[in-house]
Amino acid sequence: MKQLTSLARWAAPLALFAAAASTPALAFQPGNTECIAPAGAGGGWDMTCRMVGKTLQDLKLIPGSMQVINKPGGGGGAAYAEVVAKRSAENSLIIAASTATASRLGQNAYPGNTMDQVRWVAAVGADYGMVAVSADSPIKTLPELMAKVKADPSSVAFAGGSAVGGWDHLKVLMAAKNSGITNLRGMKYVAFDGGGEAVTQLLAGKVQAFTGDISEAKGFVDAGKIKVLAVLAPERLSGEFGKFPTAKEQGLDVVGANWRGFYAPGKMSDEAYNFWVKSLGTVYDSKEWKSVMANQGMAPLNLRGEAFQKYVRDSVNEIQALSREIGIIK
């Protein structure tokens, strides 16, 4: 009987210990969240940070609002270098990225940096590329613009929000190659830090055409400032974006999709990384984000965690091969 009493005396503490041991550690909770947009206000990266940040807040996935920090420079390189060198262990930070980021990494354009120095979190959709001119330009079609380039490559300067050899530049070169233009190196491309600045130069008459993504062009189209010659999509987009013709229907078999997503500091904890993968996945699955995608002309691209990491690696490799083909890198 004494033995039973002794066992009973120990049973309660042991049960409490077992319960405590089986209870998982508190899940990661972010503090003051930040999103770096590696370009000035008005471009695609800025839009990605602000719209995803708002949706994260609306869905109560983060405490309060997300601070957006614009850090232009080097086609995203300035932000990338700062995250790797100075903010590599922060857990409440995400950084907007896109095919433009993969382009620069594929061309070794971020000196001393590689894609493996950060953690790739998730994609939130894709933008199709487009080529536009000012609203008062006499040029009405993409083949007409390319014919002018073919006749005199120096007569048309293209402006884009990525660096020379970046995704905006590559899209134009793909269209030119498909148009039978062989002097790709003779074409003029002027790089700006973001689509907003590129359009400003177009409207000022400093360049003759703009290359970017359809989502960042929409506001300028609605304001009557630019005219989209072609969307680089396999077929016309849905909704109000359906008014824009594709390059394919104009006889140029060019498709250029710009994925939009996020990376995180390379030394972010696994708990924090899993939090952001899950949270951005929740954003993507939400009706709020589906509405954003429809309004911005974004196409579906549902990739998270390891699947997104593989996708980015494949994208970097593909762009590297294309860049070698057109002589941007050796």
Secondary structure as GFF3:
##gff-version 3
##sequence-region A 1 330
A	DSSP	alpha_helix	2	22	.	.	.	ID=ss1
A	DSSP	beta_strand	34	37	.	.	.	ID=ss2
A	DSSP	alpha_helix	44	58	.	.	.	ID=ss3
A	DSSP	beta_strand	67	70	.	.	.	ID=ss4
A	DSSP	three_ten_helix	74	76	.	.	.	ID=ss5
A	DSSP	alpha_helix	77	86	.	.	.	ID=ss6
A	DSSP	beta_strand	93	98	.	.	.	ID=ss7
A	DSSP	alpha_helix	99	106	.	.	.	ID=ss8
A	DSSP	three_ten_helix	115	117	.	.	.	ID=ss9
A	DSSP	beta_strand	118	134	.	.	.	ID=ss10
A	DSSP	alpha_helix	142	151	.	.	.	ID=ss11
A	DSSP	three_ten_helix	153	155	.	.	.	ID=ss12
A	DSSP	beta_strand	157	160	.	.	.	ID=ss13
A	DSSP	alpha_helix	167	178	.	.	.	ID=ss14
A	DSSP	three_ten_helix	184	186	.	.	.	ID=ss15
A	DSSP	beta_strand	188	191	.	.	.	ID=ss16
A	DSSP	alpha_helix	195	203	.	.	.	ID=ss17
A	DSSP	beta_strand	209	213	.	.	.	ID=ss18
A	DSSP	alpha_helix	214	222	.	.	.	ID=ss19
A	DSSP	beta_strand	226	231	.	.	.	ID=ss20
A	DSSP	three_ten_helix	239	243	.	.	.	ID=ss21
A	DSSP	three_ten_helix	248	250	.	.	.	ID=ss22
A	DSSP	beta_strand	257	265	.	.	.	ID=ss23
A	DSSP	alpha_helix	270	285	.	.	.	ID=ss24
A	DSSP	alpha_helix	287	296	.	.	.	ID=ss25
A	DSSP	alpha_helix	305	325	.	.	.	ID=ss26
###
